[in-house]
């Protein structure tokens, strides 16, 4: 006769195949021509919102050689000096010299003082205005267009961003920081980074980075062994004029070593994993495939090297290929454009449920119709990582209770009518530390809503709360 005690088995939930895999993400610096375009578009948006918080803005930017063009549809009660905005943004990025010669070693690719600035701005279509916001209350304002938006969060890092993308982004930011503070003064504004990491996927669907496999850095620089600091930093950009003892740019080999020490190593030290250790703990120079300026020299850059357009770096702006993307760009758009505001909301929701321990990974999707306030749909994917006792459906219901994704509500709850978008336009819109400056809350969507109470609730208790709040839910959601 069988022993019942021996027959008893513990069944473990298996959500995914246990395996190791490689994943890569890339990023670009603020001097990349596409990122320059994003920053100009958001500088224009900020100027409009500063003058009129209810401005309707859809601003695009194109740049090539020594030319920047701003075009789109803008309705605002404020007076905006578009040309001055363009020149100041180009100066801030660091482009202060242009020579119409691809063999030039002094041309950085664009000159803030004498570049051609073209303006082609019209007002918002009255058809769109009438359908979206005219005559409507704040909470009844409709979406500025149809579309789908996504947000993603993972518990692999302290800020719930995928490590590949966080690392690629921070490497680019560090390149800019050491250029602007003078540590590596011979760097120029343009640059790109790429990171490949080996992950372990666990049976519960969560992922853990275990080894940095490859790092690629291509960065614009002054002429090795010849460029003089007094000529490279003459005071025409926002770094200020260099007046110290003359310095000569190092050799390419020395440049690459300095980039390893001051950019790669310092960046990895600053990133905290969920283990509590820094990303440096999974890096070894001996085994990592390092490619620093693999093409050789990179002197010509910016718009002289490549044309730039707003909205061409949407994966860099989000999660580096993790999760999903609806296809809509962010920069140059006011908060009635749900391409932007709803994507911020999706990240807010995803990060909130992961931070509360309701799941270890989350992907959130919203969809909208032009002129309609309520989202048409809400989808939450947890990859099987949800806490025991919860389901993806219950977590979806928790989101419906605690969030309001109507465009007017998002503008209110995330204070999106403030002129604070230019800071989002480079180095990713997500995973940034929220802060307050001049009374404005930046990156408010990175402050998770406290959902911790649900981590200790049973599924039945969550269902009971959903039932009790059904009427409230239906004021915000279609079902």
N, C-alpha and C positions, 0 to 999 in steps of 0.2 A: 504493500500500500504506500502511495506517495506521501511524503511529509509536506503538509501545507506550508510550513515555514520555508522549506527549501524551494517550493514552487513559486514563492512570491518574488516578483522581479520589479526593478525600478526602471521605468521607461523614460529615457531622456529625449527631450525634443531635439530633432535634427532639422535645422533650417537651411543649411548650406553644406556643400562639400568642403571638407577640410583640405586646403591646398595652399601652396605658395605661388605668388604671381608677381610680375613686374608691372608698375604703372608709372606713367610719365605725365608731367604738367610743365607748361612754359609760362613765362611772363616777359614783359618788356618795361623798359625804363620810361620816365616821363618825357625823355627826349626822342623817343621813337615817334616817327611822323604821325602814326595813327593815334598815339596817346596825346601828342601835342594837339591834334584836332579835338579829341575828347575834352581836354582841359580848356581850350578856347570856348567850345560850346557851353561848358558848364560855367565859365567865367561870365559869359553873356547872360546865361540863365540867372546867376546870382545878382548881376546888376539889375535885371528886370524885377526880380523878387524884392530886392532892397527898396526899389522905388515904388513897387506895387505888388504886395503879397499875393494878389489874385491874378497876376499876369498869366497869360496862356502862351507858352513858349514851345516851339519845335525848331531848334536851331542846329543846323549842320555846319561843319567846317571841312574845307578841302585845302591841302597845301602841297606845293611842289616848287622846288628851287626857292627863289627868294620871293614867294608869293603866298599869301593866306587869303582864302575866300570864306566869308561867312554868309550863309543863305538859309532861308526857311520861312516860317510863319510865326509872327510874334504880335500879340495884342497886349499892350501895356499902357498905363496912364503916365508912366515915367518917361523921362528923356534919357536916352542911352547913347553914349559916345562909343560906337562899336570899334572904330579904328583905335582909339586909345586903349580899349580893353585888350584887343589883339596884341598890340605892341608890348603892353605891360606883361601879358602872359608869356609871350615869347622871351622877353627879357628874364622873367623869373625862372623859366626853365633853363636858360643859359645859352641861348643862341644869339651871339652878338657879332658874327662875322660871316660874310658870304663873298666868295670869289667865283665868278662864272668860268671855272676851269676845273675839270675833274682831276687834274694833276696837282692842284693846289694843296699845300700842306697846312695852310693857315685858315682855310675856309672850314667853318664848323657846320655849314649847311643852310644857314638862314641868319639874317641880320635884323634884329628887333627895331633898329633905327631907320633903315631905309628899304625894308621889304615892301612890296606892293600889297595893299590891303583892298580887297574887293568886297562890297556889301550888296547882297541881293535879298532884301527882307520884305515880305508882304504880311498882311494881317491874316489871322485865322479865318478860315472859310466860315461864312455866316450859317451855312448848312450844318456844319459840325457844331458851332457855338449854340445854335438853337436846339439841337438834339441833346447836347451834353450838359450845359449849365445855365443857359439863359432862363430866368424866371423860376429857378429851382432853389430849394433850401440847401444848406450845406450837406446834409446827410442824404439828400436825394440827387445830388450831382452824379451824373452817369459816368461810366468809363469813357475815356477819350477815344478808344478804339476797341475792336475785338482783339482777342489774343489769349495765349496760354503762357503762364509764368511758373517757374519752379524755384524752390529753395532747398538747400541740403545742409545737413549737419552730421558730424561723426565724432565719437568720443575719443578719437585717437590723439587729439591735442587738447591743450587747456582751453582754447577758444573755439573748439568744436569745428575746426576746419581740417580738410584733408592735408596731410603733411606735405605731399608732393607740391601742392599749389601754394601752401603757406611758405614753404621754403623757397620756391622759385620767386615768389613775390618779394620776400624779405631780402633775398640776394640782390634783386634789382634796386630795392630801396636803399640798401647799404651802399651800393655803388654810387648812388646819388649823394648820400650823406657824406661819404669820404671825399667826393669831388667838391662839394660845397663848403665843407669845413677845412679844406686845404690839405688834408692828410695825403690824398692822392690827387694832387692838383692837376696833373697831366691827363686825367680822365675827361672825356667830353660827354655831352648829354645823352646821346643815343646808346642803346644797349639792349641785349636780350639775355634771358637765362632759361635753362631747362633742367629739370631734375627727374631722375628715375629712381624709384625706391622699390625694394623687395618687401612684399607684405605677406603675412600669414592671414588667411581667411579661416575663421573658427567655425565650428559646427552651428553656433548660435547666430551666424550671419555677420558678426562683428569682424573688424579687421585690425591688425596690429602691424605697424611698420617695424621691420627687423633689421634692415640694412640699406644704407644709401649706396645705390648701385652706380649711378652716373650723375655727374654735374657738368653742364655746359654753360659757359659764360662767354658771350661775344660783346665786347664793349668798345665804343669809340674812344680814341685816345689821340693825344698830340704826337708829333713826329718823334720817334725814339732817338735819344742821344743828341738831338739838335734843338728841340723846342725849348724856349726860354720862358720861365714863369712870368716875368714882367710883361712879355708879349702875349702869353696865353691868358693872363688874368689882368687886363689893363683897366678894369673898373667899369666896363661898359655893360656888364651883366650885374646881377644882384649879389655877387660874391664880394664886391668891393675891390679896389685897386691894391695889387700887391706891391709893397714898398720895401720889402726886406732884401737881404743879400740875394744875388742872382742864383737861380737854381736851373739845372738842365734836366730834361726828362730822361729817365733811365732807359736801359735797353729793353727790348721786348721780353727777354728772359727774366730780367729783374721786375718788370711790370707784372708779369704773370705770378711771380713769387709773392709780390706785395698784395696782389689781388687775393691769392690764396690765404694769406695771413690776416689781412684786414677786412676782407669781405666774407670769404667762405667760413673760416673758423669762427670769426666773431658772430656771424649770423647763426650758426648752429648752436653756439653757446646760449643765444638769446631765446631759442624756441624750446618750450617745455612740453614733453610728452605726457601721456596719461599715467605713465609709470612714475612720474615725478622727476625723471632725469631729463637732461637737455638732449637735443638732437645730436649733439656731438658724441653721445654714447653709442650711436649706431653708425658712426663714420670712421673709416680708416683710409688714410691716404694711400696706403699700400694696396688696398683691394678696390678702391673706388676708381671708376673710369673718369678721369679728369680731362676736360677739353676747354682750355682757356684760350680764347681767340684762336680757334682751330684753323681759320682761314688765313692766318698771318696778320698783317696789319689791317686796321680798321680806322682810317683817318677821316675819310669822307663819310658823312652820315647825315642824319636828320632828313629834311625834305629834299636835299640835294642828292641823297643816295636812293631814296624811295619816296613816292607820293604818299600822302596821308589822308585818311578820311575818318570822320566820326563814325563810331559804331562798328569798327572792324575787329575789335578785340573783345568780343562778348564772352568768350570762354575765360580769358584772362581776367575779365571783370568779375567773374563769378567763382567757379569751383574747379577750374583747371581740367575739365573733362569728367569729373565725378558727377553723380546725380543725373541731371538732364538740363536742357535749356530750351526755352520756348522760341528763341530766335530774335526777340526784340532787344534793341540796344537801350542804354540808359541815358547817356550824356546829352545835355541840351534839352531835356524834357521836363516840364513842370509836373506836379504830382497828380494832375488829372490823367496823365498818360500812365496807364496801369502797367505798361511794359516795365516801367521803373518802380512805381510805388507798390505794386502788387508783388513784384519780385523781392522787394525789401520785406514785405509782409510774410512772404513764404519763408525767407531766411529766419525771420523773427519767430515764426511758429516752429520751424524745424529745430532751431537752437533751443527753444524753450522746452520742448518735450525731451530732448536729449539731456539737457542740463538737469532736468528734474528726475532723471533716471527712469523715465517711462519706456525708453528704448535706447539702444546704443548708436543707431544710425537712423536717419529720417530723411525722406524726400517728400516735399509738399508741392502739390500742383493746384493752381487756381485758374479759372477761365472766366472771360467776360464777353459781353456784347456792347457795342458802342451805344451810348446813351442810357444804358441800364445800370443801376447802382449796385444791386446785389450780384455777387459772383454767381455764375451759372453752375459751377461745380467746385467741389473740394475733394482732393485725393491725398491720402497719406500712406506712404510706403515705409515700412519699418524693417524690411529685409529679414523678417523673422527674429529681430533682436528685441522685441517688446518684452517688458517685465512679465514674469509669470503671473497669470491671472488676468492680464490685459490682452487685447487683440488690436490689430490695426484699426478695426472699425470703432472700438471704444476710444482709441486715441484720437481718431477723427472727430468723434463726438465731443471729446474734451476740448479740442481746438475750437469747435463751433460754440461751445459755452463761453470760452475765454477770449475770443478774438472777434473783431468786427472788420471785415475786409472790404466794405464799401469805400470807394475812393475818398469821400468826404470824411469818413471815420478815420481812415489811415492818415490823411493830412492832419487831422486833429490829434490823434494819439501818438503819432511819430513826429509831430511838429514839422511837417514837410513844406510849409509855405515860407520857411526862413531861408535867407541867402547863404546856404552852407554846402553847396554841391561841388564846388571846385575841388575841395579836399578829397572827395570820393573818386575823382576822375583818373587818378593814377594809383597804382599799388593796391588794387582790388577794392570793391565796395563792401566786402564782407571780411570778417575776422579782424576787424580793426577795433582798437580800444575806444569806447565811448568817452567823450569829454565835453566839458562846457567851456565856451569861450564867448565873451561879449554877450552873455545871457542866452546863448543858443546851444542846444544839445546836438552834438555831432554824433553820427552813427548810432542813433537811438534804437535802431532795430537790432543792435548787438546787445542790448540790455534785455535778457530773457524775462518773460512773465513768470512769476512764481507759481509753478504747478506742482510743487512738492507734495501737497496733500493727497494728490491722486496716486502717488507711489505706494501709499499705505492703504488704499481703498481696494475692495474686491470689485470684480466685474459687475456684480449685482448692485453694489452701491453706486458705481458710476452710472449704470443704466437708470437707477432711481433718480439721480440728479438730472440726467438728461430728460427724463419724463416730466419732472417737476418744472423744468425750465424750457419746455417745448415752445411755449408762446413767445418767450424772449428770443429764442434761437431763430424763430421764423420772422422776426423783425429784421434780422441780419442776413439770413441765408434762405435760399429758395426751398430747401427741404431739410 
